[in-house]
Amino acid sequence: MWPTEQDWRASVPRLLARAVERWDLRPGEPYAGGSVSHVVPVRLPDGGDAVLKLSLPHREAEHEAAALAWWDGTGAVRLLAVDPFVLLLEHCDPGTRLVERDDLPAADRLRTAAGLLTRLWATGVPDDHPFECVADVAAEWAALADARMRELAPPFDPGLVRRGTDLLRTLPRSAARSVVVHGDANPGNVLAARREPWLVIDPKPMVGDPAYDLCPLLVQVDDPFRADDPLRAVRHRVAVLADATGEPEDRIAAWCTARLVESALWSVSRGALDDGLDAMRRAAVTDRLAT
């Protein structure tokens, strides 16, 4: 049973004090933001810089440390030490998020992030890993989306919803390979660093189809759906990601359709119909490239 956010936040001072004592840290002022984490810059006993991350215990955060330990700094921030849901991490300096680098062409940002992902995927899958499977999680999402469509009856194209939920069920089973996916590879989770130019942070790891990871990059490195010709813009991004990762273009587009439909039904379940309608408009674009 996971704690409520309120109970967890009440425990943060105690958890922080325990970590500071255990690892002999000197904490600074917490970073702003972080709805499900409390992140603090710290000074190590040897004078080096690090980051202490206290996470709200929940399903998606349960195996973050295991993924970072497996990757061991290969394209990702390095894990220095761990207590359950308390991570001592390599400090990324200057820490600029890739999403903020709008001075760089979108294609360059896509290639940067995709290159990091391919390195994560290349590490393989550990024996006796603790990670959930993309196939199982996607099947859960498909069932939830079907139920939300039936019970909430939003004004969505039922054919496109069926297409999205079918893809959630079938794409994981047709994958050519299985890797440890990042799980939340949006450009806000790619930071400028010193050890390498860029590193990924904040994984929500699973094991399964690598193409699953690419939708957040395609839709969140600025907004291709606001282009004068959205289909052309999205087609170009799919091609860039396919070239950078070796994943088939139709699978990248199909995962975008599946995840956008799931997101649309999730938004409706939270009372955000306009967000759901926007996600469905985007899914209609990506679906034209998925067949």
Secondary structure, 3 states (H helix, E strand, C coil): CCCCHHHHHHHHHHHHHHHHHHHCCEECCCCCCCCCEEEEEEECCCCCEEEEEEECCCHHHCCHHHHHHHHCCCCECCEEEEECCEEEEECCCCCCEHHHCCCCCHHHHHHHHHHHHHHHHCCCCCCCCCCEEHHHHHHHHHHHHHHHHHHHCCCCCHHHHHHHHHHHHHCHHHCCCCEEECCCCCHHHEEECCCCCEEECCCCCEEECHHHHHHHHHHHCCCHHHCCCHHHHHHHHHHHHHHHHCCCHHHHHHHHHHHHHHHHHHHHHCCCHHHHHHHHHHHHHHHCCCC
